[in-house]
């Protein structure tokens, strides 16, 4: 079975791969951790470019499957280990909303945040998948307000993805820490897996001398 195959996780501390790290801890499955020192340029070495030619983390290998791109990794892992209950099944009415908010993260949140962080003037609204930053944020906040999680009462892999993203975007003041976002982050930051990964990343950074 695929979920019995060897799982390897490629990670670098203080990057987006922290979210996938937390997800693996939430899933409670065995995996091999491969740590890259991105400040030393290890992500650009041939050994890692053979895994991900983009030189990015996270990446995973699971048996014969190689998966890159954050949304693909989250979707894949939560489905590969259904016993953890972090993804609605295909027949679950929540499956559609689950996929919606996965896609909304990649298609709307990330590009809108990049434009805002880089102080880029957005293009014409009709040409942008996310429309505009304020509309994107208002849509997200309305969903969080109905909480406590993105799927209502059910915690899922979505909340690991969004909790990780909102933590760093509010830290850098790209996304405002509105009351709905603060409540959501307080609950996310209190989870044992989040605390464990924060401690492990601090130790990894220290070992790298950063």
C-alpha positions in Angstrom: 0.0 0.0 0.0 1.2 3.5 -0.8 0.9 4.7 2.8 3.3 2.0 3.9 6.0 3.3 1.5 9.1 5.1 2.7 8.4 8.9 3.1 11.2 11.5 2.8 10.7 15.1 3.5 13.0 17.9 2.2 12.9 20.9 4.5 14.8 24.1 5.3 14.0 26.0 8.5 12.5 29.5 8.3 10.8 28.7 4.9 7.4 27.8 3.7 8.2 24.1 4.3 7.6 24.6 8.0 3.9 24.2 7.1 4.5 20.7 5.6 6.7 19.9 8.6 3.7 20.7 10.9 1.4 18.7 8.7 3.6 15.6 9.0 3.6 15.9 12.8 -0.2 16.3 12.8 -0.5 13.2 10.6 1.7 11.3 13.0 3.4 9.2 10.3 7.0 8.1 10.1 9.3 10.0 7.7 12.9 10.7 7.0 13.9 14.4 7.4 16.4 15.8 4.9 17.5 19.3 5.9 18.9 21.8 3.4 20.9 24.9 4.4 19.5 27.4 2.0 21.8 30.2 3.1 24.7 27.9 2.0 23.0 27.3 -1.3 22.4 23.6 -0.8 19.0 23.9 -2.7 21.0 24.8 -5.8 23.3 21.8 -5.8 22.8 19.0 -8.4 21.7 16.5 -5.7 18.7 18.6 -4.7 17.9 19.9 -8.2 17.4 16.3 -9.2 14.6 16.3 -6.7 13.2 19.7 -7.4 14.6 21.6 -10.4 13.1 24.8 -9.0 15.4 24.6 -6.0 12.5 25.1 -3.6 11.2 23.4 -0.5 9.1 21.6 0.5 9.4 18.4 -1.5 8.6 14.8 -0.6 9.2 11.4 -2.0 6.8 8.6 -1.0 7.6 5.3 -2.5 7.9 6.0 -6.3 6.0 9.3 -6.0 7.9 12.6 -6.1 5.7 15.6 -5.1 6.7 19.2 -5.1 4.6 22.4 -4.7 3.0 23.1 -1.4 -0.6 22.6 -2.3 0.1 19.3 -4.0 2.1 18.1 -1.0 -0.7 19.0 1.5 -3.4 17.5 -0.7 -1.4 14.3 -1.3 -0.3 13.7 2.3 -3.7 14.3 3.8 -5.2 11.8 1.3 -2.4 9.3 1.6 -3.0 8.9 5.3 -6.8 9.1 5.7 -6.7 7.5 9.2 -5.5 10.9 10.5 -8.8 12.5 9.4 -7.2 15.7 8.0 -9.0 15.5 4.6 -12.6 15.0 3.8 -13.2 11.9 1.7 -14.3 12.2 -1.9 -17.9 11.5 -1.0 -17.9 13.9 2.0 -19.9 17.1 1.4 -16.9 19.1 2.8 -14.6 17.8 0.0 -15.6 20.6 -2.3 -15.1 23.4 0.2 -11.8 21.7 1.2 -10.5 21.9 -2.4 -11.9 25.4 -2.8 -9.7 26.7 0.1 -6.7 24.8 -1.1 -7.0 26.4 -4.5 -7.8 29.8 -3.0 -4.5 29.7 -1.2 -2.4 29.1 -4.3 -4.5 31.0 -6.8 -5.5 34.1 -4.8 -3.7 34.5 -1.5 -0.1 33.8 -2.6 -0.1 36.2 -5.6 -2.0 38.9 -3.8 0.4 38.7 -0.9 3.4 38.8 -3.2 2.1 41.9 -4.9 1.4 43.6 -1.6 4.8 42.6 -0.1 6.7 43.8 -3.1 4.6 47.0 -3.4 3.8 46.1 -7.0 0.9 47.8 -8.7 -1.6 45.1 -9.6 -2.6 44.7 -13.2 -6.2 45.2 -14.5 -8.6 43.4 -12.2 -10.0 41.3 -15.0 -6.5 39.9 -15.7 -5.8 38.8 -12.1 -6.9 35.5 -10.7 -7.2 37.0 -7.3 -9.1 40.2 -8.3 -7.7 42.5 -5.7 -6.0 42.2 -2.3 -8.9 43.7 -0.3 -11.5 41.4 -1.8 -9.3 38.4 -1.3 -8.7 39.2 2.3 -12.4 40.0 3.0 -13.4 36.6 1.5 -10.9 34.8 3.7 -11.8 36.7 6.9 -15.5 36.0 6.4 -14.7 32.3 6.2 -12.6 32.5 9.4 -15.3 34.4 11.2 -17.7 31.4 10.7 -14.9 29.2 12.2 -13.4 28.0 14.4 -11.7 26.4 11.4 -11.9 26.9 7.7 -14.3 23.9 7.4 -16.3 25.1 10.4 -16.0 22.8 13.4 -13.6 20.4 11.6 -9.8 20.8 11.8 -8.1 19.8 8.6 -4.9 20.0 6.6 -6.3 23.4 5.4 -5.8 24.8 8.8 -2.1 23.8 8.9 -1.6 25.4 5.5 -3.5 28.7 6.3 -2.3 28.9 9.9 1.4 28.6 8.8 0.8 31.2 6.0 -1.1 33.7 8.2 1.5 33.4 10.9 4.4 34.7 8.7 2.3 37.2 6.7 1.0 38.8 9.9 4.5 38.7 11.4 5.8 40.8 8.5 2.8 43.0 8.5 1.7 42.0 5.0 -1.6 40.8 6.3 -3.3 42.8 9.1 -3.8 40.9 12.3 -7.6 41.4 12.3 -9.6 40.0 15.3 -10.7 37.0 13.2 -7.2 36.2 12.1 -5.8 36.7 15.7 -8.3 34.2 17.1 -7.5 31.7 14.4 -3.8 32.1 14.9 -4.0 31.8 18.7 -5.7 28.4 18.3 -3.2 27.3 15.6 -0.1 28.4 17.6 -1.3 26.4 20.7 -1.3 23.1 18.8 1.5 20.7 20.0 2.7 20.0 16.5 3.2 23.7 15.9 5.2 24.1 19.1 7.3 21.0 18.3 8.2 22.1 14.8 9.2 25.6 16.1 11.5 24.0 18.6 13.0 21.6 16.0 13.5 24.5 13.5 15.3 26.6 16.1 17.6 23.6 16.8 18.2 23.1 13.1 19.1 26.8 12.6 21.5 26.7 15.5 23.1 23.6 14.1 23.6 25.4 10.7 25.1 28.3 12.5 22.4 30.8 11.6 
